Structures are given as structure tokens and as C-alpha cells.
Amino acid sequence: MRISQRSIEDVREAANIVEVTSEFTALRRQGTRFSGLCPYPDHQEKTPSFSVSPDRGFYYCFGCLEANERIW
């Protein structure tokens, strides 16, 4: 059985990007955004450079330049 594209979109819209991202890295609120260490295994860091914008459904790492507009 194949999952419909609409079902995938429904899950993406319902998922909270902060909650999902928090499963991979600890986040700290900074105004309307959250920041933390980059969760990508190829980017080891000691200073947080990973930013999550829940109002835009967007995350970005200023260190390794990984970004996405929404949950996969």
C-alpha cells in the first residue's frame, strides 16, 4: 500500500518542528526562535549555530549551512 502525497503533507503540517528537532538536539528559546548545537553528525561543534524558526517552519545551521523549510 502506498502512502498518498496528501497524507504526507498532512503529517508535515501537523508536526511541530521544535518538538521534532528537540529529539535530536537540546534547543533553547531566543526570542521567537530556538537555538542549539547542530544535530548533523558531520558537524561537530561546541558553540550553538543551529537555529529553528517555528513560525516559518524552517531550520538553518550557520556552521555547516544545512537548511530545510520543513520537516522531511
mmCIF file of the N, C-alpha and C atoms, coordinates in Angstrom:
data_MODEL
# 
_entry.id   MODEL 
# 
loop_
_atom_site.group_PDB 
_atom_site.id 
_atom_site.type_symbol 
_atom_site.label_atom_id 
_atom_site.label_alt_id 
_atom_site.label_comp_id 
_atom_site.label_asym_id 
_atom_site.label_entity_id 
_atom_site.label_seq_id 
_atom_site.pdbx_PDB_ins_code 
_atom_site.Cartn_x 
_atom_site.Cartn_y 
_atom_site.Cartn_z 
_atom_site.occupancy 
_atom_site.B_iso_or_equiv 
_atom_site.pdbx_formal_charge 
_atom_site.auth_seq_id 
_atom_site.auth_comp_id 
_atom_site.auth_asym_id 
_atom_site.auth_atom_id 
_atom_site.pdbx_PDB_model_num 
ATOM 1   N N  . MET A 1 1  ? 0.847  -1.179 0.000  1.00 0.00 ? 1  MET A N  1 
ATOM 2   C CA . MET A 1 1  ? 0.000  0.000  0.000  1.00 0.00 ? 1  MET A CA 1 
ATOM 3   C C  . MET A 1 1  ? 0.894  1.243  0.000  1.00 0.00 ? 1  MET A C  1 
ATOM 4   N N  . ARG A 1 2  ? 0.590  2.168  -0.842 1.00 0.00 ? 2  ARG A N  1 
ATOM 5   C CA . ARG A 1 2  ? 1.371  3.396  -0.976 1.00 0.00 ? 2  ARG A CA 1 
ATOM 6   C C  . ARG A 1 2  ? 0.724  4.525  -0.174 1.00 0.00 ? 2  ARG A C  1 
ATOM 7   N N  . ILE A 1 3  ? 1.558  5.323  0.490  1.00 0.00 ? 3  ILE A N  1 
ATOM 8   C CA . ILE A 1 3  ? 1.066  6.479  1.246  1.00 0.00 ? 3  ILE A CA 1 
ATOM 9   C C  . ILE A 1 3  ? 0.865  7.632  0.270  1.00 0.00 ? 3  ILE A C  1 
ATOM 10  N N  . SER A 1 4  ? -0.291 8.260  0.335  1.00 0.00 ? 4  SER A N  1 
ATOM 11  C CA . SER A 1 4  ? -0.597 9.347  -0.593 1.00 0.00 ? 4  SER A CA 1 
ATOM 12  C C  . SER A 1 4  ? 0.210  10.604 -0.265 1.00 0.00 ? 4  SER A C  1 
ATOM 13  N N  . GLN A 1 5  ? 0.441  11.408 -1.271 1.00 0.00 ? 5  GLN A N  1 
ATOM 14  C CA . GLN A 1 5  ? 1.152  12.672 -1.081 1.00 0.00 ? 5  GLN A CA 1 
ATOM 15  C C  . GLN A 1 5  ? 0.379  13.571 -0.119 1.00 0.00 ? 5  GLN A C  1 
ATOM 16  N N  . ARG A 1 6  ? -0.933 13.524 -0.176 1.00 0.00 ? 6  ARG A N  1 
ATOM 17  C CA . ARG A 1 6  ? -1.760 14.330 0.725  1.00 0.00 ? 6  ARG A CA 1 
ATOM 18  C C  . ARG A 1 6  ? -1.537 13.921 2.182  1.00 0.00 ? 6  ARG A C  1 
ATOM 19  N N  . SER A 1 7  ? -1.437 12.611 2.440  1.00 0.00 ? 7  SER A N  1 
ATOM 20  C CA . SER A 1 7  ? -1.173 12.137 3.801  1.00 0.00 ? 7  SER A CA 1 
ATOM 21  C C  . SER A 1 7  ? 0.179  12.623 4.298  1.00 0.00 ? 7  SER A C  1 
ATOM 22  N N  . ILE A 1 8  ? 1.168  12.604 3.434  1.00 0.00 ? 8  ILE A N  1 
ATOM 23  C CA . ILE A 1 8  ? 2.499  13.100 3.793  1.00 0.00 ? 8  ILE A CA 1 
ATOM 24  C C  . ILE A 1 8  ? 2.431  14.579 4.131  1.00 0.00 ? 8  ILE A C  1 
ATOM 25  N N  . GLU A 1 9  ? 1.731  15.353 3.328  1.00 0.00 ? 9  GLU A N  1 
ATOM 26  C CA . GLU A 1 9  ? 1.586  16.792 3.574  1.00 0.00 ? 9  GLU A CA 1 
ATOM 27  C C  . GLU A 1 9  ? 0.829  17.057 4.882  1.00 0.00 ? 9  GLU A C  1 
ATOM 28  N N  . ASP A 1 10 ? -0.190 16.262 5.165  1.00 0.00 ? 10 ASP A N  1 
ATOM 29  C CA . ASP A 1 10 ? -0.943 16.423 6.418  1.00 0.00 ? 10 ASP A CA 1 
ATOM 30  C C  . ASP A 1 10 ? -0.039 16.222 7.634  1.00 0.00 ? 10 ASP A C  1 
ATOM 31  N N  . VAL A 1 11 ? 0.816  15.212 7.583  1.00 0.00 ? 11 VAL A N  1 
ATOM 32  C CA . VAL A 1 11 ? 1.746  14.961 8.693  1.00 0.00 ? 11 VAL A CA 1 
ATOM 33  C C  . VAL A 1 11 ? 2.729  16.112 8.824  1.00 0.00 ? 11 VAL A C  1 
ATOM 34  N N  . ARG A 1 12 ? 3.261  16.579 7.718  1.00 0.00 ? 12 ARG A N  1 
ATOM 35  C CA . ARG A 1 12 ? 4.207  17.700 7.752  1.00 0.00 ? 12 ARG A CA 1 
ATOM 36  C C  . ARG A 1 12 ? 3.577  18.947 8.361  1.00 0.00 ? 12 ARG A C  1 
ATOM 37  N N  . GLU A 1 13 ? 2.342  19.219 7.998  1.00 0.00 ? 13 GLU A N  1 
ATOM 38  C CA . GLU A 1 13 ? 1.661  20.408 8.509  1.00 0.00 ? 13 GLU A CA 1 
ATOM 39  C C  . GLU A 1 13 ? 1.333  20.275 9.999  1.00 0.00 ? 13 GLU A C  1 
ATOM 40  N N  . ALA A 1 14 ? 1.039  19.062 10.447 1.00 0.00 ? 14 ALA A N  1 
ATOM 41  C CA . ALA A 1 14 ? 0.655  18.849 11.843 1.00 0.00 ? 14 ALA A CA 1 
ATOM 42  C C  . ALA A 1 14 ? 1.856  18.758 12.785 1.00 0.00 ? 14 ALA A C  1 
ATOM 43  N N  . ALA A 1 15 ? 3.004  18.371 12.269 1.00 0.00 ? 15 ALA A N  1 
ATOM 44  C CA . ALA A 1 15 ? 4.191  18.184 13.113 1.00 0.00 ? 15 ALA A CA 1 
ATOM 45  C C  . ALA A 1 15 ? 4.750  19.535 13.564 1.00 0.00 ? 15 ALA A C  1 
ATOM 46  N N  . ASN A 1 16 ? 5.200  19.578 14.806 1.00 0.00 ? 16 ASN A N  1 
ATOM 47  C CA . ASN A 1 16 ? 5.816  20.779 15.366 1.00 0.00 ? 16 ASN A CA 1 
ATOM 48  C C  . ASN A 1 16 ? 7.324  20.660 15.182 1.00 0.00 ? 16 ASN A C  1 
ATOM 49  N N  . ILE A 1 17 ? 7.908  21.553 14.397 1.00 0.00 ? 17 ILE A N  1 
ATOM 50  C CA . ILE A 1 17 ? 9.327  21.460 14.062 1.00 0.00 ? 17 ILE A CA 1 
ATOM 51  C C  . ILE A 1 17 ? 10.224 21.556 15.291 1.00 0.00 ? 17 ILE A C  1 
ATOM 52  N N  . VAL A 1 18 ? 9.804  22.298 16.305 1.00 0.00 ? 18 VAL A N  1 
ATOM 53  C CA . VAL A 1 18 ? 10.606 22.410 17.531 1.00 0.00 ? 18 VAL A CA 1 
ATOM 54  C C  . VAL A 1 18 ? 10.592 21.080 18.287 1.00 0.00 ? 18 VAL A C  1 
ATOM 55  N N  . GLU A 1 19 ? 9.427  20.454 18.409 1.00 0.00 ? 19 GLU A N  1 
ATOM 56  C CA . GLU A 1 19 ? 9.337  19.171 19.109 1.00 0.00 ? 19 GLU A CA 1 
ATOM 57  C C  . GLU A 1 19 ? 10.141 18.093 18.394 1.00 0.00 ? 19 GLU A C  1 
ATOM 58  N N  . VAL A 1 20 ? 10.028 18.037 17.090 1.00 0.00 ? 20 VAL A N  1 
ATOM 59  C CA . VAL A 1 20 ? 10.750 17.021 16.324 1.00 0.00 ? 20 VAL A CA 1 
ATOM 60  C C  . VAL A 1 20 ? 12.255 17.253 16.414 1.00 0.00 ? 20 VAL A C  1 
ATOM 61  N N  . THR A 1 21 ? 12.694 18.488 16.218 1.00 0.00 ? 21 THR A N  1 
ATOM 62  C CA . THR A 1 21 ? 14.122 18.803 16.266 1.00 0.00 ? 21 THR A CA 1 
ATOM 63  C C  . THR A 1 21 ? 14.688 18.567 17.659 1.00 0.00 ? 21 THR A C  1 
ATOM 64  N N  . SER A 1 22 ? 13.890 18.804 18.692 1.00 0.00 ? 22 SER A N  1 
ATOM 65  C CA . SER A 1 22 ? 14.337 18.599 20.075 1.00 0.00 ? 22 SER A CA 1 
ATOM 66  C C  . SER A 1 22 ? 14.656 17.140 20.384 1.00 0.00 ? 22 SER A C  1 
ATOM 67  N N  . GLU A 1 23 ? 14.176 16.230 19.555 1.00 0.00 ? 23 GLU A N  1 
ATOM 68  C CA . GLU A 1 23 ? 14.515 14.821 19.737 1.00 0.00 ? 23 GLU A CA 1 
ATOM 69  C C  . GLU A 1 23 ? 15.969 14.542 19.349 1.00 0.00 ? 23 GLU A C  1 
ATOM 70  N N  . PHE A 1 24 ? 16.587 15.455 18.602 1.00 0.00 ? 24 PHE A N  1 
ATOM 71  C CA . PHE A 1 24 ? 17.949 15.259 18.105 1.00 0.00 ? 24 PHE A CA 1 
ATOM 72  C C  . PHE A 1 24 ? 18.973 16.188 18.745 1.00 0.00 ? 24 PHE A C  1 
ATOM 73  N N  . THR A 1 25 ? 18.524 17.316 19.304 1.00 0.00 ? 25 THR A N  1 
ATOM 74  C CA . THR A 1 25 ? 19.422 18.267 19.954 1.00 0.00 ? 25 THR A CA 1 
ATOM 75  C C  . THR A 1 25 ? 18.634 19.113 20.949 1.00 0.00 ? 25 THR A C  1 
ATOM 76  N N  . ALA A 1 26 ? 19.281 19.519 22.012 1.00 0.00 ? 26 ALA A N  1 
ATOM 77  C CA . ALA A 1 26 ? 18.633 20.388 23.002 1.00 0.00 ? 26 ALA A CA 1 
ATOM 78  C C  . ALA A 1 26 ? 18.523 21.799 22.428 1.00 0.00 ? 26 ALA A C  1 
ATOM 79  N N  . LEU A 1 27 ? 17.336 22.385 22.522 1.00 0.00 ? 27 LEU A N  1 
ATOM 80  C CA . LEU A 1 27 ? 17.113 23.729 21.993 1.00 0.00 ? 27 LEU A CA 1 
ATOM 81  C C  . LEU A 1 27 ? 16.817 24.700 23.126 1.00 0.00 ? 27 LEU A C  1 
ATOM 82  N N  . ARG A 1 28 ? 17.226 25.926 22.926 1.00 0.00 ? 28 ARG A N  1 
ATOM 83  C CA . ARG A 1 28 ? 16.989 26.993 23.903 1.00 0.00 ? 28 ARG A CA 1 
ATOM 84  C C  . ARG A 1 28 ? 16.279 28.143 23.197 1.00 0.00 ? 28 ARG A C  1 
ATOM 85  N N  . ARG A 1 29 ? 15.213 28.642 23.820 1.00 0.00 ? 29 ARG A N  1 
ATOM 86  C CA . ARG A 1 29 ? 14.453 29.737 23.214 1.00 0.00 ? 29 ARG A CA 1 
ATOM 87  C C  . ARG A 1 29 ? 15.279 31.011 23.225 1.00 0.00 ? 29 ARG A C  1 
ATOM 88  N N  . GLN A 1 30 ? 15.255 31.711 22.088 1.00 0.00 ? 30 GLN A N  1 
ATOM 89  C CA . GLN A 1 30 ? 15.879 33.028 21.955 1.00 0.00 ? 30 GLN A CA 1 
ATOM 90  C C  . GLN A 1 30 ? 14.908 33.907 21.172 1.00 0.00 ? 30 GLN A C  1 
ATOM 91  N N  . GLY A 1 31 ? 14.042 34.597 21.895 1.00 0.00 ? 31 GLY A N  1 
ATOM 92  C CA . GLY A 1 31 ? 13.006 35.398 21.239 1.00 0.00 ? 31 GLY A CA 1 
ATOM 93  C C  . GLY A 1 31 ? 11.984 34.482 20.593 1.00 0.00 ? 31 GLY A C  1 
ATOM 94  N N  . THR A 1 32 ? 11.763 34.659 19.298 1.00 0.00 ? 32 THR A N  1 
ATOM 95  C CA . THR A 1 32 ? 10.798 33.823 18.580 1.00 0.00 ? 32 THR A CA 1 
ATOM 96  C C  . THR A 1 32 ? 11.446 32.578 17.988 1.00 0.00 ? 32 THR A C  1 
ATOM 97  N N  . ARG A 1 33 ? 12.749 32.452 18.117 1.00 0.00 ? 33 ARG A N  1 
ATOM 98  C CA . ARG A 1 33 ? 13.484 31.319 17.560 1.00 0.00 ? 33 ARG A CA 1 
ATOM 99  C C  . ARG A 1 33 ? 14.063 30.448 18.665 1.00 0.00 ? 33 ARG A C  1 
ATOM 100 N N  . PHE A 1 34 ? 14.613 29.321 18.258 1.00 0.00 ? 34 PHE A N  1 
ATOM 101 C CA . PHE A 1 34 ? 15.295 28.405 19.159 1.00 0.00 ? 34 PHE A CA 1 
ATOM 102 C C  . PHE A 1 34 ? 16.682 28.137 18.592 1.00 0.00 ? 34 PHE A C  1 
ATOM 103 N N  . SER A 1 35 ? 17.645 27.907 19.476 1.00 0.00 ? 35 SER A N  1 
ATOM 104 C CA . SER A 1 35 ? 18.996 27.603 19.004 1.00 0.00 ? 35 SER A CA 1 
ATOM 105 C C  . SER A 1 35 ? 19.563 26.430 19.782 1.00 0.00 ? 35 SER A C  1 
ATOM 106 N N  . GLY A 1 36 ? 20.551 25.782 19.180 1.00 0.00 ? 36 GLY A N  1 
ATOM 107 C CA . GLY A 1 36 ? 21.200 24.645 19.820 1.00 0.00 ? 36 GLY A CA 1 
ATOM 108 C C  . GLY A 1 36 ? 22.379 24.193 18.990 1.00 0.00 ? 36 GLY A C  1 
ATOM 109 N N  . LEU A 1 37 ? 23.010 23.117 19.447 1.00 0.00 ? 37 LEU A N  1 
ATOM 110 C CA . LEU A 1 37 ? 24.108 22.535 18.686 1.00 0.00 ? 37 LEU A CA 1 
ATOM 111 C C  . LEU A 1 37 ? 23.538 21.839 17.457 1.00 0.00 ? 37 LEU A C  1 
ATOM 112 N N  . CYS A 1 38 ? 24.269 21.873 16.376 1.00 0.00 ? 38 CYS A N  1 
ATOM 113 C CA . CYS A 1 38 ? 23.818 21.250 15.132 1.00 0.00 ? 38 CYS A CA 1 
ATOM 114 C C  . CYS A 1 38 ? 23.642 19.743 15.335 1.00 0.00 ? 38 CYS A C  1 
ATOM 115 N N  . PRO A 1 39 ? 22.488 19.186 14.929 1.00 0.00 ? 39 PRO A N  1 
ATOM 116 C CA . PRO A 1 39 ? 22.251 17.756 15.112 1.00 0.00 ? 39 PRO A CA 1 
ATOM 117 C C  . PRO A 1 39 ? 22.873 16.880 14.022 1.00 0.00 ? 39 PRO A C  1 
ATOM 118 N N  . TYR A 1 40 ? 23.423 17.480 12.978 1.00 0.00 ? 40 TYR A N  1 
ATOM 119 C CA . TYR A 1 40 ? 24.004 16.694 11.891 1.00 0.00 ? 40 TYR A CA 1 
ATOM 120 C C  . TYR A 1 40 ? 25.328 16.076 12.332 1.00 0.00 ? 40 TYR A C  1 
ATOM 121 N N  . PRO A 1 41 ? 25.494 14.765 12.141 1.00 0.00 ? 41 PRO A N  1 
ATOM 122 C CA . PRO A 1 41 ? 26.686 14.078 12.652 1.00 0.00 ? 41 PRO A CA 1 
ATOM 123 C C  . PRO A 1 41 ? 28.002 14.538 12.021 1.00 0.00 ? 41 PRO A C  1 
ATOM 124 N N  . ASP A 1 42 ? 27.975 15.062 10.823 1.00 0.00 ? 42 ASP A N  1 
ATOM 125 C CA . ASP A 1 42 ? 29.203 15.529 10.174 1.00 0.00 ? 42 ASP A CA 1 
ATOM 126 C C  . ASP A 1 42 ? 29.647 16.890 10.674 1.00 0.00 ? 42 ASP A C  1 
ATOM 127 N N  . HIS A 1 43 ? 28.839 17.532 11.503 1.00 0.00 ? 43 HIS A N  1 
ATOM 128 C CA . HIS A 1 43 ? 29.178 18.861 12.008 1.00 0.00 ? 43 HIS A CA 1 
ATOM 129 C C  . HIS A 1 43 ? 29.278 18.809 13.530 1.00 0.00 ? 43 HIS A C  1 
ATOM 130 N N  . GLN A 1 44 ? 30.468 18.628 14.014 1.00 0.00 ? 44 GLN A N  1 
ATOM 131 C CA . GLN A 1 44 ? 30.720 18.613 15.458 1.00 0.00 ? 44 GLN A CA 1 
ATOM 132 C C  . GLN A 1 44 ? 31.067 20.027 15.895 1.00 0.00 ? 44 GLN A C  1 
ATOM 133 N N  . GLU A 1 45 ? 30.362 20.550 16.883 1.00 0.00 ? 45 GLU A N  1 
ATOM 134 C CA . GLU A 1 45 ? 30.608 21.920 17.332 1.00 0.00 ? 45 GLU A CA 1 
ATOM 135 C C  . GLU A 1 45 ? 30.440 22.039 18.840 1.00 0.00 ? 45 GLU A C  1 
ATOM 136 N N  . LYS A 1 46 ? 31.000 23.095 19.394 1.00 0.00 ? 46 LYS A N  1 
ATOM 137 C CA . LYS A 1 46 ? 30.884 23.372 20.827 1.00 0.00 ? 46 LYS A CA 1 
ATOM 138 C C  . LYS A 1 46 ? 30.040 24.611 21.094 1.00 0.00 ? 46 LYS A C  1 
ATOM 139 N N  . THR A 1 47 ? 29.900 25.465 20.086 1.00 0.00 ? 47 THR A N  1 
ATOM 140 C CA . THR A 1 47 ? 29.111 26.689 20.202 1.00 0.00 ? 47 THR A CA 1 
ATOM 141 C C  . THR A 1 47 ? 27.866 26.544 19.326 1.00 0.00 ? 47 THR A C  1 
ATOM 142 N N  . PRO A 1 48 ? 26.670 26.740 19.880 1.00 0.00 ? 48 PRO A N  1 
ATOM 143 C CA . PRO A 1 48 ? 25.441 26.574 19.098 1.00 0.00 ? 48 PRO A CA 1 
ATOM 144 C C  . PRO A 1 48 ? 25.389 27.470 17.856 1.00 0.00 ? 48 PRO A C  1 
ATOM 145 N N  . SER A 1 49 ? 25.148 26.840 16.716 1.00 0.00 ? 49 SER A N  1 
ATOM 146 C CA . SER A 1 49 ? 24.994 27.600 15.475 1.00 0.00 ? 49 SER A CA 1 
ATOM 147 C C  . SER A 1 49 ? 23.744 27.167 14.716 1.00 0.00 ? 49 SER A C  1 
ATOM 148 N N  . PHE A 1 50 ? 22.943 26.300 15.336 1.00 0.00 ? 50 PHE A N  1 
ATOM 149 C CA . PHE A 1 50 ? 21.745 25.758 14.717 1.00 0.00 ? 50 PHE A CA 1 
ATOM 150 C C  . PHE A 1 50 ? 20.540 26.567 15.176 1.00 0.00 ? 50 PHE A C  1 
ATOM 151 N N  . SER A 1 51 ? 19.730 27.042 14.241 1.00 0.00 ? 51 SER A N  1 
ATOM 152 C CA . SER A 1 51 ? 18.588 27.897 14.551 1.00 0.00 ? 51 SER A CA 1 
ATOM 153 C C  . SER A 1 51 ? 17.305 27.298 13.984 1.00 0.00 ? 51 SER A C  1 
ATOM 154 N N  . VAL A 1 52 ? 16.241 27.318 14.789 1.00 0.00 ? 52 VAL A N  1 
ATOM 155 C CA . VAL A 1 52 ? 14.933 26.824 14.362 1.00 0.00 ? 52 VAL A CA 1 
ATOM 156 C C  . VAL A 1 52 ? 13.928 27.962 14.483 1.00 0.00 ? 52 VAL A C  1 
ATOM 157 N N  . SER A 1 53 ? 13.196 28.221 13.408 1.00 0.00 ? 53 SER A N  1 
ATOM 158 C CA . SER A 1 53 ? 12.163 29.264 13.383 1.00 0.00 ? 53 SER A CA 1 
ATOM 159 C C  . SER A 1 53 ? 10.804 28.586 13.255 1.00 0.00 ? 53 SER A C  1 
ATOM 160 N N  . PRO A 1 54 ? 10.113 28.348 14.380 1.00 0.00 ? 54 PRO A N  1 
ATOM 161 C CA . PRO A 1 54 ? 8.845  27.629 14.308 1.00 0.00 ? 54 PRO A CA 1 
ATOM 162 C C  . PRO A 1 54 ? 7.758  28.368 13.535 1.00 0.00 ? 54 PRO A C  1 
ATOM 163 N N  . ASP A 1 55 ? 7.768  29.691 13.574 1.00 0.00 ? 55 ASP A N  1 
ATOM 164 C CA . ASP A 1 55 ? 6.742  30.444 12.852 1.00 0.00 ? 55 ASP A CA 1 
ATOM 165 C C  . ASP A 1 55 ? 6.882  30.283 11.342 1.00 0.00 ? 55 ASP A C  1 
ATOM 166 N N  . ARG A 1 56 ? 8.079  30.013 10.877 1.00 0.00 ? 56 ARG A N  1 
ATOM 167 C CA . ARG A 1 56 ? 8.322  29.803 9.448  1.00 0.00 ? 56 ARG A CA 1 
ATOM 168 C C  . ARG A 1 56 ? 8.478  28.330 9.093  1.00 0.00 ? 56 ARG A C  1 
ATOM 169 N N  . GLY A 1 57 ? 8.549  27.462 10.119 1.00 0.00 ? 57 GLY A N  1 
ATOM 170 C CA . GLY A 1 57 ? 8.757  26.040 9.869  1.00 0.00 ? 57 GLY A CA 1 
ATOM 171 C C  . GLY A 1 57 ? 10.094 25.787 9.203  1.00 0.00 ? 57 GLY A C  1 
ATOM 172 N N  . PHE A 1 58 ? 11.125 26.474 9.676  1.00 0.00 ? 58 PHE A N  1 
ATOM 173 C CA . PHE A 1 58 ? 12.414 26.492 8.999  1.00 0.00 ? 58 PHE A CA 1 
ATOM 174 C C  . PHE A 1 58 ? 13.538 26.271 9.996  1.00 0.00 ? 58 PHE A C  1 
ATOM 175 N N  . TYR A 1 59 ? 14.573 25.522 9.588  1.00 0.00 ? 59 TYR A N  1 
ATOM 176 C CA . TYR A 1 59 ? 15.783 25.449 10.404 1.00 0.00 ? 59 TYR A CA 1 
ATOM 177 C C  . TYR A 1 59 ? 16.997 25.732 9.534  1.00 0.00 ? 59 TYR A C  1 
ATOM 178 N N  . TYR A 1 60 ? 18.064 26.210 10.181 1.00 0.00 ? 60 TYR A N  1 
ATOM 179 C CA . TYR A 1 60 ? 19.288 26.553 9.457  1.00 0.00 ? 60 TYR A CA 1 
ATOM 180 C C  . TYR A 1 60 ? 20.476 26.439 10.398 1.00 0.00 ? 60 TYR A C  1 
ATOM 181 N N  . CYS A 1 61 ? 21.561 25.872 9.909  1.00 0.00 ? 61 CYS A N  1 
ATOM 182 C CA . CYS A 1 61 ? 22.799 25.816 10.679 1.00 0.00 ? 61 CYS A CA 1 
ATOM 183 C C  . CYS A 1 61 ? 23.789 26.785 10.042 1.00 0.00 ? 61 CYS A C  1 
ATOM 184 N N  . PHE A 1 62 ? 24.197 27.767 10.809 1.00 0.00 ? 62 PHE A N  1 
ATOM 185 C CA . PHE A 1 62 ? 25.142 28.766 10.320 1.00 0.00 ? 62 PHE A CA 1 
ATOM 186 C C  . PHE A 1 62 ? 26.555 28.197 10.195 1.00 0.00 ? 62 PHE A C  1 
ATOM 187 N N  . GLY A 1 63 ? 26.808 27.040 10.809 1.00 0.00 ? 63 GLY A N  1 
ATOM 188 C CA . GLY A 1 63 ? 28.131 26.424 10.748 1.00 0.00 ? 63 GLY A CA 1 
ATOM 189 C C  . GLY A 1 63 ? 28.329 25.551 9.520  1.00 0.00 ? 63 GLY A C  1 
ATOM 190 N N  . CYS A 1 64 ? 27.391 24.638 9.272  1.00 0.00 ? 64 CYS A N  1 
ATOM 191 C CA . CYS A 1 64 ? 27.548 23.712 8.139  1.00 0.00 ? 64 CYS A CA 1 
ATOM 192 C C  . CYS A 1 64 ? 26.612 24.032 6.977  1.00 0.00 ? 64 CYS A C  1 
ATOM 193 N N  . LEU A 1 65 ? 25.759 25.028 7.152  1.00 0.00 ? 65 LEU A N  1 
ATOM 194 C CA . LEU A 1 65 ? 24.853 25.534 6.116  1.00 0.00 ? 65 LEU A CA 1 
ATOM 195 C C  . LEU A 1 65 ? 23.709 24.582 5.761  1.00 0.00 ? 65 LEU A C  1 
ATOM 196 N N  . GLU A 1 66 ? 23.454 23.580 6.601  1.00 0.00 ? 66 GLU A N  1 
ATOM 197 C CA . GLU A 1 66 ? 22.292 22.718 6.383  1.00 0.00 ? 66 GLU A CA 1 
ATOM 198 C C  . GLU A 1 66 ? 21.033 23.529 6.658  1.00 0.00 ? 66 GLU A C  1 
ATOM 199 N N  . ALA A 1 67 ? 20.035 23.335 5.819  1.00 0.00 ? 67 ALA A N  1 
ATOM 200 C CA . ALA A 1 67 ? 18.778 24.069 5.984  1.00 0.00 ? 67 ALA A CA 1 
ATOM 201 C C  . ALA A 1 67 ? 17.632 23.251 5.417  1.00 0.00 ? 67 ALA A C  1 
ATOM 202 N N  . ASN A 1 68 ? 16.452 23.545 5.910  1.00 0.00 ? 68 ASN A N  1 
ATOM 203 C CA . ASN A 1 68 ? 15.252 22.929 5.378  1.00 0.00 ? 68 ASN A CA 1 
ATOM 204 C C  . ASN A 1 68 ? 14.072 23.799 5.755  1.00 0.00 ? 68 ASN A C  1 
ATOM 205 N N  . GLU A 1 69 ? 13.103 23.842 4.876  1.00 0.00 ? 69 GLU A N  1 
ATOM 206 C CA . GLU A 1 69 ? 11.930 24.669 5.124  1.00 0.00 ? 69 GLU A CA 1 
ATOM 207 C C  . GLU A 1 69 ? 10.871 23.970 5.936  1.00 0.00 ? 69 GLU A C  1 
ATOM 208 N N  . ARG A 1 70 ? 11.004 22.673 6.078  1.00 0.00 ? 70 ARG A N  1 
ATOM 209 C CA . ARG A 1 70 ? 10.018 21.949 6.863  1.00 0.00 ? 70 ARG A CA 1 
ATOM 210 C C  . ARG A 1 70 ? 10.558 20.573 7.208  1.00 0.00 ? 70 ARG A C  1 
ATOM 211 N N  . ILE A 1 71 ? 9.797  19.872 7.985  1.00 0.00 ? 71 ILE A N  1 
ATOM 212 C CA . ILE A 1 71 ? 10.171 18.516 8.366  1.00 0.00 ? 71 ILE A CA 1 
ATOM 213 C C  . ILE A 1 71 ? 10.069 17.625 7.138  1.00 0.00 ? 71 ILE A C  1 
ATOM 214 N N  . TRP A 1 72 ? 11.010 16.732 6.998  1.00 0.00 ? 72 TRP A N  1 
ATOM 215 C CA . TRP A 1 72 ? 11.111 15.886 5.818  1.00 0.00 ? 72 TRP A CA 1 
ATOM 216 C C  . TRP A 1 72 ? 9.855  15.132 5.614  1.00 0.00 ? 72 TRP A C  1 
# 
